[in-house]
Structures are given as structure tokens and as C-alpha cells.
Amino acid sequence: MLPYRSKKSVLIFLLPPLLFYGLGVLMPVIQSLFLSFFEWDGISDMQFVGLGNYAKMFAGDAVFWQAFGNSMIYMMICLVLQLGGALLVATLLMQLTRGREVIKTLYLLPAVISTVAIGFLFQRIYSMDPVGLLNRLLQVVGLGDLARPWLSDTHTVLAAVSVPEGWRFSGLYMLIIYAAFMSILAEIEEAAKLDGVNEWQLFAKIRFPYIRPVWITTVVMAVTYALRGFDIPYLLSNGRHGQLVTTYMYRTAFTNTNYGYASAMSVFIVVECLVAVGLIFGLMKRKVDE
């Protein structure tokens, strides 16, 4: 138990960040919850509609449910690229004796590049006229018939906007997972190798179970970031093709000036993230118990 003076010191240092968190995060959520019960265009008087916005969202808006389905696909692609790529690269780095720092730096680089720069980069890569890098590569390997305007084709736009987001943050998650791997005591791995454990068994039975708490945190970060993903999809497709809940919310608020309905969607996104976090912790706890 901490003495009273120590507890008071900790509380004093915690108050400023908690205050900023409340002002920057909790206040907008509460404001959105309040506005979601009104119909408001930002200028005229607010009209109370109760649960009308939520009823419209769940029962009468086909565009919202299409955007929700797109958001789920977007999230799955991002998770595969981010978590799968991060785990693979972190595992391979453990096998290297030279060049680790260079590879880590190069792999982390996209996470520190400006979002706008990434958007312009992938616009060039996906471009049809002039021919971008992706379509040029397809022509070089004899698959020119597959070339297309990736960002305006409704069949490919969702995957096209998901790839940059997955590439952007995979380095960050790789660094987190790699640091967790490095915290494993070398004696444990050496003892396992002396017992004849191969590389796959070493990963499945020792490394991954050891970093499970870090893995859970990383999954939560990746899932919540993907569900709130907005900037890359909006920059690449202007939110019109392969629309997500976030881009639909933005257009509803700032193009259609329906702030009440947009606030209801923002509340839905918050609840969606909380439910996702609860499911992740529940599934991981069940696996541990088994």
C-alpha cells in the first residue's frame, strides 16, 4: 500500500492528463450523445426527435448498413495486413543477427509519414491515367487486362483504400510485438531448444503465450483504429466509393448538414468500439481458461 503522501503526489500528476482526456475525448462523446436526440442543421433551432435518429439509422437507412458492411471488410483487411504482417516480420527479425535496426527503421517509416503524403503516394500508385505503378507492373508481367482505375471501380475501391492503412501501421505493431519478444528470457528459449523444440513449437508454445497480454493490447488498438478509420479512405476516394460509417457520418454532417443524425452515427461508432473491445477480451480470456 502506498503511503498517503505518495497517493496524493500520484493524484496531482494524474489530474492534468485526466483533465485533458475529459475535455478532448469525453466531452465530445457526451455532446454527440446529446445532439443525437435532436434534428439540427447547425443554424436553425434544434428539434427534439428522441430516438428518431437511431430508428432511422437501424431500420430505414440502407446506405448506413452498406457502409457498416464496408467498414467490417475494411477492418478485416487492415487486421490481416497489420497484425499478420507485424507478427511475421517480428518473428523473422528474431532470427537475424545483423541489420535488425535498419529493417525496423524502414518498416516503421510509414507510421511517421504524413497521412496526406501517403494519400498522394497511393493515388499515384493506383492511377489509370497517367498509368500508375500498379497498372504498369501488371502490364510488365503480361496481366495488362487487369489494369483498372482502382479507386473508382466499386469492386476494388474497398481493398484499394484498405491496403495503405494496413501498410501504414504494420510497422508500429511490429515494433510493439518485437519488443515483447525481446523481453522473453533467453534462458527459457535455450532450455526449450535443448529439449528438442523446433522453431514452430518455440513460437506456438513459448513466445506467443508469453506475449499474449501485449498481443491483446495490439489487437484492441488495431481493431479500434480500423473501426474509426477515416483519413486514408476519405483522401483516396473522397468517401463516395466504398463508403465507410465514418465517411458517411462526415458527409451527413458537413455536406448534408444533418448534425443530429451524424451524431447518432458517431455514438454508434463509440459503442461499436466498446463492444469490439469487450468481445476481444472475452475471447482471449476463454482461450486462456481452456
C-alpha positions as CSV (number, residue, x, y, z in Angstrom):
1,M,0.0,0.0,0.0
2,L,1.3,3.5,-0.9
3,P,1.5,6.0,1.9
4,Y,-1.0,8.9,1.9
5,R,1.6,11.4,0.7
6,S,2.6,9.2,-2.2
7,K,-1.0,8.7,-3.2
8,K,-1.5,12.4,-3.1
9,S,1.5,13.0,-5.3
10,V,0.3,10.4,-7.9
11,L,-3.1,12.1,-7.9
12,I,-1.6,15.5,-8.5
13,F,0.4,14.2,-11.5
14,L,-2.7,12.3,-12.9
15,L,-5.1,15.2,-12.7
16,P,-3.7,17.2,-15.7
17,P,-3.8,14.3,-18.2
18,L,-7.2,13.2,-16.9
19,L,-8.5,16.8,-17.4
20,F,-7.2,17.0,-20.9
21,Y,-8.6,13.5,-21.6
22,G,-12.0,14.6,-20.3
23,L,-12.0,17.8,-22.4
24,G,-10.7,16.2,-25.6
25,V,-12.4,12.8,-25.5
26,L,-15.3,12.5,-23.0
27,M,-16.8,16.0,-23.7
28,P,-17.2,15.4,-27.5
29,V,-18.8,12.0,-26.8
30,I,-21.3,13.5,-24.4
31,Q,-22.0,16.3,-26.8
32,S,-22.6,13.9,-29.6
33,L,-24.9,11.8,-27.4
34,F,-26.9,14.9,-26.6
35,L,-27.1,16.0,-30.3
36,S,-28.2,12.6,-31.4
37,F,-31.6,13.1,-29.9
38,F,-32.2,16.2,-32.0
39,E,-32.6,17.2,-35.6
40,W,-30.3,20.2,-36.3
41,D,-28.8,21.7,-39.4
42,G,-26.3,23.8,-37.4
43,I,-28.2,27.1,-37.9
44,S,-31.9,26.8,-37.1
45,D,-33.3,25.8,-33.7
46,M,-32.8,22.2,-32.6
47,Q,-35.9,20.0,-32.8
48,F,-36.1,17.1,-30.3
49,V,-36.8,13.8,-32.0
50,G,-35.9,11.4,-29.2
51,L,-34.8,8.1,-30.7
52,G,-35.8,9.1,-34.2
53,N,-32.3,9.3,-35.5
54,Y,-31.5,5.8,-34.1
55,A,-34.7,4.4,-35.6
56,K,-33.8,5.8,-39.0
57,M,-30.2,4.5,-38.7
58,F,-31.2,0.9,-37.8
59,A,-34.4,0.5,-39.7
60,G,-34.6,2.9,-42.6
61,D,-31.2,3.7,-43.9
62,A,-29.9,1.2,-46.4
63,V,-26.8,3.3,-47.1
64,F,-25.8,3.1,-43.4
65,W,-25.9,-0.7,-43.4
66,Q,-23.9,-0.8,-46.7
67,A,-21.3,1.5,-45.1
68,F,-21.3,-0.8,-42.0
69,G,-20.6,-3.8,-44.1
70,N,-17.8,-2.0,-45.9
71,S,-16.4,-1.0,-42.5
72,M,-16.3,-4.7,-41.5
73,I,-14.5,-5.7,-44.7
74,Y,-12.1,-2.7,-44.3
75,M,-11.3,-3.7,-40.7
76,M,-10.6,-7.4,-41.6
77,I,-8.2,-6.4,-44.4
78,C,-6.4,-3.9,-42.1
79,L,-6.1,-6.6,-39.4
80,V,-4.7,-9.2,-41.7
81,L,-2.1,-6.7,-43.1
82,Q,-1.3,-5.0,-39.8
83,L,-1.3,-7.8,-37.3
84,G,-0.3,-10.7,-39.6
85,G,2.5,-8.6,-41.2
86,A,3.7,-7.3,-37.9
87,L,3.8,-10.8,-36.3
88,L,5.6,-12.3,-39.3
89,V,8.2,-9.6,-39.5
90,A,8.8,-9.5,-35.7
91,T,9.3,-13.3,-35.8
92,L,11.7,-13.1,-38.7
93,L,13.7,-10.3,-37.0
94,M,14.3,-12.7,-34.1
95,Q,16.2,-14.9,-36.5
96,L,18.5,-12.1,-37.7
97,T,21.9,-11.3,-36.2
98,R,22.6,-8.3,-38.4
99,G,20.6,-5.5,-39.9
100,R,17.8,-5.6,-37.4
101,E,17.9,-1.8,-36.7
102,V,17.8,-0.9,-40.4
103,I,14.9,-3.2,-41.1
104,K,12.9,-1.9,-38.1
105,T,13.5,1.7,-39.1
106,L,12.4,1.1,-42.7
107,Y,9.4,-0.9,-41.6
108,L,8.3,1.8,-39.1
109,L,8.8,4.6,-41.6
110,P,5.2,4.7,-42.9
111,A,3.9,5.3,-39.4
112,V,5.7,8.7,-39.2
113,I,4.9,9.8,-42.8
114,S,2.2,12.4,-43.2
115,T,-1.3,11.0,-43.9
116,V,-1.7,13.4,-46.8
117,A,1.6,12.3,-48.3
118,I,0.5,8.6,-48.1
119,G,-2.8,9.5,-49.8
120,F,-1.0,11.2,-52.7
121,L,1.5,8.4,-52.9
122,F,-1.2,5.7,-53.4
123,Q,-3.2,7.9,-55.7
124,R,-0.1,7.8,-58.0
125,I,0.3,4.0,-57.5
126,Y,-3.4,3.3,-58.3
127,S,-3.6,5.8,-61.2
128,M,-5.0,4.8,-64.5
129,D,-4.2,7.9,-66.5
130,P,-1.3,8.6,-66.3
131,V,-0.5,4.9,-65.7
132,G,0.5,4.3,-62.1
133,L,2.9,1.9,-60.6
134,L,0.4,-0.9,-60.0
135,N,-1.1,-0.9,-63.5
136,R,2.4,-0.5,-65.0
137,L,3.6,-3.7,-63.1
138,L,0.5,-5.6,-64.4
139,Q,1.5,-4.6,-68.0
140,V,5.1,-5.7,-67.5
141,V,4.2,-9.2,-66.2
142,G,1.6,-9.7,-69.0
143,L,-1.5,-9.0,-67.0
144,G,-2.4,-5.7,-68.6
145,D,-6.0,-6.8,-68.9
146,L,-6.4,-6.5,-65.1
147,A,-5.4,-2.8,-65.2
148,R,-8.2,-0.6,-64.0
149,P,-8.9,2.7,-62.1
150,W,-8.7,1.0,-58.7
151,L,-10.1,3.9,-56.7
152,S,-13.2,4.5,-58.8
153,D,-14.0,0.8,-59.5
154,T,-16.7,-0.2,-57.0
155,H,-15.3,-3.8,-57.0
156,T,-11.8,-2.8,-56.0
157,V,-12.0,0.5,-54.1
158,L,-12.5,-1.0,-50.7
159,A,-9.4,-3.2,-50.9
160,A,-7.5,-0.3,-52.5
161,V,-8.2,2.1,-49.6
162,S,-7.5,-0.7,-47.0
163,V,-4.0,-1.6,-48.2
164,P,-2.5,1.8,-47.4
165,E,-3.9,1.8,-43.9
166,G,-2.6,-1.7,-43.3
167,W,0.8,-0.8,-44.7
168,R,0.9,2.4,-42.7
169,F,0.6,0.9,-39.2
170,S,2.0,-2.6,-39.6
171,G,5.5,-1.2,-38.6
172,L,4.2,0.3,-35.4
173,Y,2.6,-3.0,-34.3
174,M,5.7,-4.9,-35.4
175,L,7.8,-2.8,-33.1
176,I,5.5,-3.5,-30.2
177,I,5.4,-7.2,-30.8
178,Y,9.2,-7.4,-31.4
179,A,9.8,-5.6,-28.1
180,A,7.6,-8.1,-26.3
181,F,9.6,-11.0,-27.9
182,M,12.8,-9.4,-26.8
183,S,11.6,-9.4,-23.2
184,I,11.4,-13.2,-23.1
185,L,14.3,-14.6,-21.0
186,A,17.0,-16.2,-23.2
187,E,17.4,-19.0,-20.7
188,I,13.8,-20.1,-21.3
189,E,14.3,-20.4,-25.1
190,E,17.7,-22.1,-24.7
191,A,16.2,-24.7,-22.3
192,A,13.4,-25.4,-24.8
193,K,15.9,-25.8,-27.7
194,L,17.9,-28.2,-25.6
195,D,14.7,-30.3,-25.1
196,G,14.5,-30.6,-28.9
197,V,11.8,-27.9,-29.6
198,N,11.7,-26.8,-33.2
199,E,11.1,-23.2,-34.3
200,W,7.3,-23.6,-34.7
201,Q,6.9,-25.2,-31.3
202,L,9.1,-22.5,-29.8
203,F,6.8,-19.8,-31.3
204,A,3.5,-21.6,-30.5
205,K,4.3,-22.9,-27.0
206,I,6.6,-20.3,-25.6
207,R,6.9,-17.0,-27.4
208,F,3.3,-16.3,-28.4
209,P,1.8,-17.4,-25.0
210,Y,4.4,-15.2,-23.2
211,I,3.4,-12.1,-25.2
212,R,-0.3,-12.7,-25.0
213,P,-1.1,-9.6,-22.9
214,V,0.8,-7.4,-25.4
215,W,-0.9,-9.2,-28.3
216,I,-4.3,-8.5,-26.8
217,T,-3.4,-4.8,-26.4
218,T,-2.2,-4.7,-30.0
219,V,-5.4,-6.3,-31.3
220,V,-7.5,-3.8,-29.4
221,M,-5.5,-0.9,-30.9
222,A,-5.7,-2.3,-34.4
223,V,-9.5,-3.0,-34.2
224,T,-10.5,0.3,-32.7
225,Y,-8.3,2.3,-35.1
226,A,-9.7,0.4,-38.1
227,L,-13.3,0.9,-36.9
228,R,-12.6,4.7,-36.7
229,G,-10.6,4.8,-39.9
230,F,-11.3,7.9,-41.9
231,D,-8.4,9.9,-43.2
232,I,-6.9,7.5,-45.8
233,P,-10.3,6.3,-47.2
234,Y,-11.5,9.9,-47.5
235,L,-8.3,11.2,-49.1
236,L,-8.2,8.4,-51.7
237,S,-11.9,8.1,-52.7
238,N,-13.5,11.2,-51.1
239,G,-15.7,8.9,-49.2
240,R,-18.0,8.3,-52.2
241,H,-16.9,4.9,-53.4
242,G,-16.6,2.1,-50.8
243,Q,-18.2,4.3,-48.2
244,L,-17.5,3.6,-44.5
245,V,-19.5,4.5,-41.5
246,T,-17.0,7.2,-40.7
247,T,-17.0,8.8,-44.1
248,Y,-20.8,8.5,-44.3
249,M,-21.0,10.3,-40.9
250,Y,-18.7,13.1,-42.2
251,R,-20.8,13.6,-45.4
252,T,-24.0,13.6,-43.4
253,A,-22.7,16.3,-41.0
254,F,-20.7,18.6,-43.3
255,T,-22.3,18.0,-46.7
256,N,-25.9,17.4,-45.8
257,T,-25.7,19.5,-42.6
258,N,-27.7,16.9,-40.6
259,Y,-25.7,17.1,-37.4
260,G,-28.2,15.2,-35.3
261,Y,-28.2,12.1,-37.5
262,A,-24.4,12.3,-37.9
263,S,-24.1,12.5,-34.0
264,A,-26.2,9.3,-33.8
265,M,-23.7,7.6,-36.1
266,S,-20.8,8.8,-34.0
267,V,-22.4,7.3,-30.9
268,F,-22.8,4.1,-32.8
269,I,-19.1,4.1,-33.6
270,V,-18.2,4.6,-30.0
271,V,-20.5,1.7,-28.9
272,E,-19.2,-0.4,-31.7
273,C,-15.6,0.0,-30.5
274,L,-16.6,-0.8,-26.9
275,V,-18.4,-3.9,-28.0
276,A,-15.4,-5.0,-30.1
277,V,-13.0,-4.5,-27.1
278,G,-15.4,-6.5,-24.9
279,L,-15.5,-9.3,-27.4
280,I,-11.7,-9.4,-27.8
281,F,-11.1,-9.6,-24.1
282,G,-13.9,-12.2,-23.7
283,L,-12.5,-14.4,-26.5
284,M,-8.9,-14.1,-25.2
285,K,-10.0,-14.9,-21.6
286,R,-11.8,-18.0,-22.8
287,K,-8.8,-19.3,-24.7
288,V,-6.6,-18.8,-21.6
289,D,-9.2,-20.7,-19.4
290,E,-9.2,-23.5,-21.9
